[in-house]
Amino acid sequence: MYKEKIDTYIDGKREEMLADLSALVRIDSQKSEAKEGMPYGEGPAKVLAAGTAIMEKYGLTVKNYGNRVITGDFGEGEKELDILAHLDIVPVTEDWTVTQPFEPKIVGDRIYGRGTADDKGPAIAALYAIRAIKELGLPLKKSVRLILGSDEECGSSDLKYYYGIEKEAPYSFTPDADFPLINIEKGRFAKSFEAAYADNEQFPKVVMLKSGSKVNVVPQKAEAVVAGIEKDILEKAAAHASVETGVEFIIEECSGPVYADSEEAVSGKETEKKDQAGRTGAEQADAVVYCIIHAKGQAAHASTPADGKNALTAMLHLLAALPIADSEGYRRLKGLHTMFPYADTCGEALGIRCSEPQSGELTMCFSVLDYTPEKLRGEFDSRLPIGCNATNTSEPVGRMFESYGMKIADTDVSNPHCVPGDSFFVKTLLGSFERYTGIKGEPLSTGGGTYVHNLERGVAFGCMMPDVDNHMHGDDEFMVIDTLLMSAKIFADAIMKICG
């Protein structure tokens, strides 16, 4: 049987696997400003070049699709299976403790670094599965293709480009989720919103609030500037809010604050509006204290917002309790606090909470906000169980936003995805999982959207084990090395069953 050959081969390639993975992890492949020939910026282009070199080194036939996607083919027959992984990553913080994000480090049975779990490690496991079959000379009747993208974390426009050129394979899986297997992916309701309004120049006021950079990440940090409230009063309110939310707040005085999107100091804005003491806005600004409030929570994937501590909604919780002067901007901040109260991760306050037996409960994550006293822009990310659609989610939420003077962008709602659990493909993959783990495999549902969400026969298959928290999208992300090796073996077994 080929199982023993594959096992021995993969075990013997442990150090090579870790070296190849480390080479990818050292590349900061966050999406950045597009440049000529680099649609997602320098980092994604660099990591695709590194992936190309690794696949060519092991004899795969490699093709580049507009520097968005690269593919590696093996086998002579008709293509039967696509394996899709991504080499781009989510943002990092400065709060790593085991190592720095782009300095891979092996500690005990783990390798640490951004992308080790999501999704560079799983990509290497899939590559080594194909390499094992190739170098062992195991026969395949049909071919397999490894597809490596570079924009999964920011909307998967890379795959849209690729499938505008190529057809979907008869079967597809992505190693970008959990074992045993995920055959149901919730729909997605991710929207941006904005508003513009007048600043009445009254104090106390929220001068700025900024939090989050990616819609699919629970924001770990938030920063606000408040003018006109003494530091000791803010510290007392922050201590109370910290007890209620579990988010840490730090207050510090500052001078010459600026709007989040302006070079103009607040204290330099002239106005004829006066307070009860007869002072103009500029005179008031010179007379008041300014404080920066820093909030530090815990990052998590937006599909599992309850696993994190949302610094943005915690900041709104604090600001809504302060004696801020009434203004158009502050009313909208309080409206956002009403719609997204801290710890409400299921859309209850928005009136869209629901659940379904197979796909679970709706989740909601308020992830990005950029606020000044004259305008705001934000984003939220909701994952929808089977039965949800635009009529019962987007439309009522849109009406609620309008009631608070904000407008949601007109974008589509992604419907839930499901591949039958009793299909040949699902049963085959579960059989490979059971063969190596001895664990009975049952198909699962997830709120996370993966590369296969819009593929008719696409499922998510590995590489995370259910009892391990890999800190995906968080600090000190890691992959258990034995899981990486086992995943390569499982994938090789599955390829043999489907293409052999």
C-alpha distance (Angstrom), angle and dihedral (degrees) to the residues before:
residue distance angle dihedral
M1 . . .
Y2 3.78 . .
K3 3.82 94.4 .
E4 3.79 94.7 81.7
K5 3.82 91.3 47.3
I6 3.80 92.1 50.4
D7 3.81 92.5 46.4
T8 3.78 93.3 51.1
Y9 3.78 92.6 44.9
I10 3.83 95.6 50.0
D11 3.81 92.8 45.0
G12 3.79 88.8 53.0
K13 3.79 92.3 53.3
R14 3.81 96.5 55.4
E15 3.80 96.4 115.2
E16 3.81 93.4 43.1
M17 3.80 90.8 51.4
L18 3.78 92.0 51.3
A19 3.80 91.5 46.8
D20 3.81 92.3 51.8
L21 3.79 91.2 46.0
S22 3.80 91.3 48.7
A23 3.80 90.5 52.5
L24 3.81 89.7 57.5
V25 3.82 94.9 42.5
R26 3.81 91.3 55.0
I27 3.81 88.8 64.9
D28 3.80 116.3 85.8
S29 3.81 96.7 -138.6
Q30 3.79 99.8 175.0
K31 3.77 113.5 139.9
S32 3.79 112.7 -97.8
E33 3.79 140.7 163.7
A34 3.79 113.6 -35.8
K35 3.79 118.5 -112.1
E36 3.76 132.9 -177.1
G37 3.80 107.5 -62.8
M38 3.81 90.1 1.7
P39 3.82 108.1 85.9
Y40 3.81 93.0 176.3
G41 3.80 98.4 34.0
E42 3.79 136.2 -97.8
G43 3.82 99.0 -55.5
P44 3.82 97.5 55.8
A45 3.81 90.6 43.4
K46 3.79 90.8 51.0
V47 3.79 93.9 49.5
L48 3.82 91.7 48.7
A49 3.81 88.6 53.3
A50 3.80 89.7 51.2
G51 3.81 91.1 48.1
T52 3.78 90.3 49.9
A53 3.81 91.5 52.7
I54 3.82 92.2 50.1
M55 3.81 94.6 48.5
E56 3.81 92.4 46.0
K57 3.81 89.6 49.2
Y58 3.80 88.9 60.4
G59 3.79 95.1 46.7
L60 3.80 103.0 -103.2
T61 3.79 119.6 146.5
V62 3.80 103.1 -112.7
K63 3.79 130.0 -158.8
N64 3.80 130.0 -179.9
Y65 3.81 120.3 -144.3
G66 3.81 108.0 -157.1
N67 3.82 92.3 -49.5
R68 3.79 86.9 -71.6
V69 3.81 100.5 93.5
I70 3.78 134.6 14.1
T71 3.80 124.9 -162.2
G72 3.79 133.6 -160.1
D73 3.80 118.9 -160.1
F74 3.80 130.3 -161.9
G75 3.79 127.9 179.0
E76 3.78 135.9 45.5
G77 3.79 101.7 -119.7
E78 3.77 132.3 78.4
K79 3.79 114.0 -56.9
E80 3.80 110.3 -96.5
L81 3.81 105.5 162.9
D82 3.80 136.3 38.3
I83 3.80 120.0 -165.6
L84 3.79 111.6 -163.2
A85 3.80 125.3 -162.1
H86 3.79 134.2 155.0
L87 3.79 134.2 -132.1
D88 3.81 100.0 -164.1
I89 3.80 119.9 97.0
V90 3.80 142.3 -154.1
P91 3.83 122.2 -106.0
V92 3.78 122.1 -76.2
T93 3.79 134.2 -139.8
E94 3.80 132.5 -146.5
D95 3.79 92.0 -113.2
W96 3.81 100.8 90.6
T97 3.81 112.6 129.3
V98 3.82 107.4 -178.1
T99 3.80 96.2 49.3
Q100 3.79 139.7 -32.2
P101 3.82 116.9 -77.1
F102 3.81 95.9 -107.4
E103 3.79 97.4 37.0
P104 3.83 104.6 83.1
K105 3.77 112.5 -147.5
I106 3.80 132.7 -176.4
V107 3.79 113.9 -140.6
G108 3.78 116.1 174.3
D109 3.79 109.3 -49.4
R110 3.82 94.6 -15.2
I111 3.78 138.9 80.6
Y112 3.80 113.9 -148.8
G113 3.80 129.1 -154.8
R114 3.79 141.2 97.1
G115 3.79 108.8 -67.5
T116 3.79 97.6 18.8
A117 3.81 88.8 115.8
D118 3.82 100.9 18.1
D119 2.94 104.0 68.2
K120 3.81 121.3 -53.8
G121 3.80 93.8 73.6
P122 3.81 94.1 52.4
A123 3.83 89.6 45.4
I124 3.81 89.7 56.3
A125 3.82 90.4 47.2
A126 3.82 90.2 54.5
L127 3.80 91.5 46.5
Y128 3.80 91.9 51.8
A129 3.79 90.7 48.9
I130 3.80 88.8 58.1
R131 3.80 91.7 41.6
A132 3.81 90.9 53.1
I133 3.82 92.4 53.3
K134 3.80 91.4 45.8
E135 3.79 98.3 47.2
L136 3.80 93.9 41.0
G137 3.81 89.1 53.4
L138 3.80 93.6 -127.0
P139 3.81 111.4 170.0
L140 3.81 121.8 -110.1
K141 3.79 122.9 -174.0
K142 3.81 92.0 -164.9
S143 3.78 133.4 30.0
V144 3.79 133.4 -106.7
R145 3.80 127.8 -147.7
L146 3.81 127.6 -155.1
I147 3.82 110.0 -151.1
L148 3.81 117.0 -163.1
G149 3.79 117.5 -171.3
S150 3.79 134.7 -173.5
D151 3.83 107.8 -153.9
E152 3.80 105.6 52.7
E153 3.79 94.7 117.0
C154 3.80 93.7 53.2
G155 3.79 104.0 45.5
S156 3.84 108.0 -58.5
S157 3.79 95.6 -102.1
D158 3.81 85.2 150.4
L159 3.80 91.2 67.8
K160 3.77 92.2 45.0
Y161 3.79 87.0 57.2
Y162 3.81 92.6 45.7
Y163 3.80 95.8 48.8
G164 3.76 89.0 48.2
I165 3.80 84.0 68.6
E166 3.81 106.1 27.8
K167 3.80 134.1 44.6
E168 3.76 125.0 -118.9
A169 3.80 114.0 -97.8
P170 3.83 118.9 -118.3
Y171 3.82 87.3 -105.1
S172 3.81 132.2 21.0
F173 3.77 136.7 178.4
T174 3.78 135.4 175.3
P175 3.81 123.6 -150.5
D176 3.80 90.9 -145.8
A177 3.79 104.3 106.8
D178 3.80 140.0 30.6
F179 3.77 137.9 -38.3
P180 2.99 136.3 -97.3
L181 3.84 90.1 43.8
I182 3.79 139.9 -73.1
N183 3.78 115.8 -137.7
I184 3.82 97.1 163.5
E185 3.79 123.8 59.8
K186 3.75 119.2 -176.9
G187 3.76 120.3 -121.9
R188 3.78 120.4 -103.7
F189 3.77 130.7 -123.5
A190 3.83 104.2 -177.7
K191 3.78 115.6 161.2
S192 3.77 141.7 169.0
F193 3.78 123.5 -144.5
E194 3.79 137.8 -174.2
A195 3.78 145.0 -178.5
A196 3.80 139.5 -172.4
Y197 3.80 125.0 -156.2
A198 3.81 143.9 153.0
D199 3.81 124.4 -79.1
N200 3.80 111.0 -134.9
E201 3.84 91.5 -163.3
Q202 3.80 93.2 -131.5
F203 3.82 124.4 145.3
P204 2.99 143.2 -98.6
K205 3.80 91.5 47.1
V206 3.78 144.4 155.9
V207 3.79 103.6 -112.3
M208 3.79 96.5 -172.6
L209 3.79 143.2 -14.8
K210 3.76 125.2 -167.2
S211 3.80 129.9 174.1
G212 3.78 139.3 151.8
S213 3.79 133.6 17.2
K214 3.81 104.5 -157.9
V215 3.78 125.2 51.1
N216 3.82 92.9 -144.7
V217 3.81 96.1 55.5
V218 3.80 129.1 78.6
P219 3.83 101.2 -121.9
Q220 3.78 112.2 -111.7
K221 3.80 96.1 -168.6
A222 3.80 137.9 37.0
E223 3.79 131.7 178.6
A224 3.78 129.2 -162.2
V225 3.80 135.1 175.1
V226 3.81 117.1 -146.4
A227 3.80 123.1 -170.6
G228 3.78 126.0 -159.7
I229 3.82 102.5 24.3
E230 3.80 121.5 101.3
K231 3.79 117.8 -115.3
D232 3.81 94.7 -119.3
I233 3.80 91.2 54.7
L234 3.81 90.7 50.0
E235 3.79 91.2 48.4
K236 3.80 91.9 53.8
A237 3.81 91.8 48.8
A238 3.80 90.9 45.5
A239 3.80 92.5 50.8
H240 3.79 89.4 53.4
A241 3.83 91.9 47.3
S242 3.80 90.6 48.8
V243 3.80 91.2 55.8
E244 3.80 90.2 49.8
T245 3.81 96.7 46.1
G246 3.79 107.9 23.7
V247 3.82 88.9 -127.5
E248 3.80 119.0 129.5
F249 3.83 119.2 -124.3
I250 3.80 127.1 -164.2
I251 3.82 121.2 -170.8
E252 3.79 125.4 -159.7
E253 3.77 133.2 168.6
C254 3.79 118.7 -118.4
S255 3.78 139.4 -179.2
G256 3.81 132.9 -138.8
P257 3.82 96.4 17.0
V258 3.80 118.7 -167.4
Y259 3.76 134.4 -154.6
A260 3.79 114.9 -96.1
D261 3.81 92.1 -109.4
S262 3.80 102.4 28.6
E263 3.78 140.1 76.1
E264 3.80 90.3 -149.2
A265 3.79 117.2 103.7
V266 3.76 116.3 -127.2
S267 3.81 90.1 -130.6
G268 3.82 89.2 58.8
K269 3.80 97.1 58.1
E270 3.80 109.5 109.1
T271 3.80 120.0 -149.1
E272 3.78 138.1 160.4
K273 3.80 93.2 -138.1
K274 3.79 111.5 113.1
D275 3.76 136.0 -160.4
Q276 3.82 126.2 -134.9
A277 3.80 90.5 -80.1
G278 3.80 90.8 56.2
R279 3.82 95.2 -108.7
T280 3.80 122.1 144.7
G281 3.80 120.6 -126.7
A282 3.79 91.3 -99.1
E283 3.81 91.1 49.6
Q284 3.79 90.5 48.8
A285 3.81 90.8 49.7
D286 3.81 90.6 53.8
A287 3.81 90.4 49.8
V288 3.79 100.8 49.9
V289 3.77 134.2 75.9
Y290 3.77 121.4 -116.1
C291 3.80 122.4 -148.6
I292 3.79 133.1 -173.6
I293 3.78 115.6 -141.5
H294 3.80 115.8 -156.0
A295 3.79 118.5 -164.6
K296 3.81 122.2 -166.4
G297 3.78 120.2 -170.3
Q298 3.79 132.5 151.2
A299 3.79 127.0 -78.0
A300 3.80 123.1 -129.8
H301 3.77 138.2 157.7
A302 3.79 112.5 -75.9
S303 3.80 89.7 -124.9
T304 3.82 89.2 64.5
P305 3.81 102.3 35.7
A306 3.80 93.4 158.5
D307 3.82 87.9 67.6
G308 3.81 90.7 65.3
K309 3.79 139.4 55.1
N310 3.79 107.2 -121.6
A311 3.82 108.9 -137.8
L312 3.82 91.7 -169.7
T313 3.80 97.9 55.6
A314 3.81 89.3 41.0
M315 3.82 89.3 54.7
L316 3.81 90.5 50.2
H317 3.81 87.9 49.5
L318 3.80 88.9 56.4
L319 3.81 97.1 42.1
A320 3.80 92.9 49.1
A321 3.82 89.1 58.8
L322 3.82 95.5 52.7
P323 3.84 125.1 97.2
I324 3.81 93.3 -109.6
A325 3.82 119.0 165.5
D326 3.77 115.1 -107.0
S327 3.81 113.7 -95.3
E328 3.78 139.7 148.8
G329 3.79 90.7 -104.8
Y330 3.79 96.1 47.6
R331 3.81 91.1 49.2
R332 3.79 88.3 57.6
L333 3.79 91.8 48.4
K334 3.80 89.3 53.0
G335 3.80 88.4 47.5
L336 3.79 89.9 54.9
H337 3.79 89.5 49.0
T338 3.82 89.4 52.1
M339 3.81 92.6 49.8
F340 3.82 95.2 41.5
P341 3.82 107.8 31.6
Y342 3.77 115.3 178.5
A343 3.83 113.8 -85.6
D344 3.82 93.2 16.0
T345 3.81 97.7 122.1
C346 3.80 97.1 154.9
G347 3.82 104.2 62.3
E348 3.78 94.7 -107.8
A349 3.82 95.0 139.5
L350 3.80 89.3 49.5
G351 3.81 90.1 53.7
I352 3.82 96.0 -119.7
R353 3.80 102.7 101.5
C354 3.82 111.1 139.8
S355 3.80 142.1 142.4
E356 3.80 140.4 -160.4
P357 3.83 127.3 -155.4
Q358 3.82 97.7 -119.4
S359 3.79 102.0 33.6
G360 3.81 100.0 33.2
E361 3.80 130.1 -145.2
L362 3.78 132.2 -16.4
T363 3.82 112.9 -104.6
M364 3.79 128.9 -155.3
C365 3.81 130.2 -163.7
F366 3.82 125.2 -177.9
S367 3.79 98.5 -154.2
V368 3.83 114.3 162.2
L369 3.80 134.8 35.7
D370 3.80 133.3 162.9
Y371 3.84 111.4 -178.0
T372 3.81 136.3 178.5
P373 3.82 128.8 163.8
E374 3.81 88.8 -96.9
K375 3.79 105.7 41.2
L376 3.77 144.9 1.1
R377 3.77 139.8 -162.4
G378 3.79 128.3 -170.0
E379 3.80 146.7 162.6
F380 3.79 136.3 -146.5
D381 3.80 133.6 -172.4
S382 3.82 125.2 -147.8
R383 3.82 127.1 -179.4
L384 3.79 114.9 -149.2
P385 3.82 129.9 -148.7
I386 3.78 122.8 -140.0
G387 3.80 109.8 -66.4
C388 3.80 96.6 39.3
N389 3.79 121.5 116.0
A390 3.80 140.9 153.7
T391 3.81 92.6 -78.4
N392 3.79 95.7 59.4
T393 3.83 98.5 33.6
S394 3.80 118.2 21.3
E395 3.78 97.6 37.0
P396 3.83 98.9 51.8
V397 3.81 91.7 41.9
G398 3.79 89.9 50.3
R399 3.79 90.7 53.7
M400 3.79 91.8 50.4
F401 3.80 92.1 50.8
E402 3.78 89.8 50.4
S403 3.79 89.9 53.4
Y404 3.81 87.6 60.6
G405 3.80 94.1 46.7
M406 3.81 98.4 -100.8
K407 3.78 130.8 117.2
I408 3.80 126.8 -144.0
A409 3.80 119.2 -141.1
D410 3.79 115.2 -107.9
T411 3.81 101.9 -113.3
D412 3.78 132.1 141.9
V413 3.79 127.0 -93.8
S414 3.81 114.1 -127.8
N415 3.81 112.7 -131.2
P416 3.82 123.0 -133.9
H417 3.82 117.8 -88.2
C418 3.80 125.3 -137.7
V419 3.81 135.5 176.7
P420 3.83 112.4 -169.7
G421 3.78 111.9 -98.6
D422 3.81 92.1 -139.5
S423 3.83 94.9 54.5
F424 3.81 122.4 121.1
F425 3.80 91.4 -113.7
V426 3.80 96.3 51.7
K427 3.81 92.6 44.9
T428 3.80 91.6 48.7
L429 3.80 94.2 51.8
L430 3.79 92.3 45.1
G431 3.80 88.4 51.3
S432 3.82 90.5 56.9
F433 3.79 90.6 48.9
E434 3.80 92.2 49.8
R435 3.78 91.5 46.4
Y436 3.81 92.0 61.2
T437 3.78 102.7 31.9
G438 3.79 104.1 33.9
I439 3.82 86.6 -136.0
K440 3.78 121.1 128.1
G441 3.79 106.5 -113.1
E442 3.79 122.5 -138.8
P443 3.81 125.3 176.3
L444 3.79 115.5 -107.4
S445 3.79 140.8 -159.4
T446 3.80 126.1 -125.4
G447 3.76 139.0 -171.3
G448 3.78 90.6 -146.0
G449 3.77 116.7 100.1
T450 3.79 114.7 -138.4
Y451 3.78 138.0 -176.0
V452 3.81 91.6 -86.5
H453 3.80 97.0 56.1
N454 3.80 93.2 107.5
L455 3.80 97.5 34.9
E456 3.80 114.7 104.7
R457 3.81 95.9 -136.7
G458 3.79 99.8 22.5
V459 3.80 124.8 128.9
A460 3.80 136.3 172.3
F461 3.80 112.3 -114.6
G462 3.84 119.3 -177.6
C463 2.94 158.2 -79.2
M464 3.80 103.1 146.4
M465 3.78 120.2 76.5
P466 3.83 113.6 -139.2
D467 3.81 95.5 -122.7
V468 3.82 96.7 52.1
D469 3.81 126.9 81.7
N470 3.81 104.6 -153.8
H471 3.84 93.1 -175.5
M472 3.79 88.3 -118.2
H473 3.82 109.8 -168.3
G474 3.81 88.2 5.7
D475 3.79 140.5 87.7
D476 3.82 120.2 -63.2
E477 3.80 94.9 18.0
F478 3.81 111.6 -171.2
M479 3.78 145.9 172.8
V480 3.80 123.3 -140.7
I481 3.81 103.0 -123.3
D482 3.82 95.0 -142.0
T483 3.82 88.7 53.1
L484 3.80 89.8 52.4
L485 3.82 90.6 53.1
M486 3.79 93.3 44.0
S487 3.79 91.0 49.5
A488 3.80 90.9 54.9
K489 3.80 89.2 52.4
I490 3.81 93.1 47.8
F491 3.81 91.1 49.1
A492 3.80 92.1 48.7
D493 3.80 90.4 50.8
A494 3.81 90.9 49.6
I495 3.82 92.2 48.6
M496 3.79 90.5 52.3
K497 3.81 92.0 50.5
I498 3.80 94.7 47.2
C499 3.80 101.3 36.4
G500 3.80 102.8 22.6
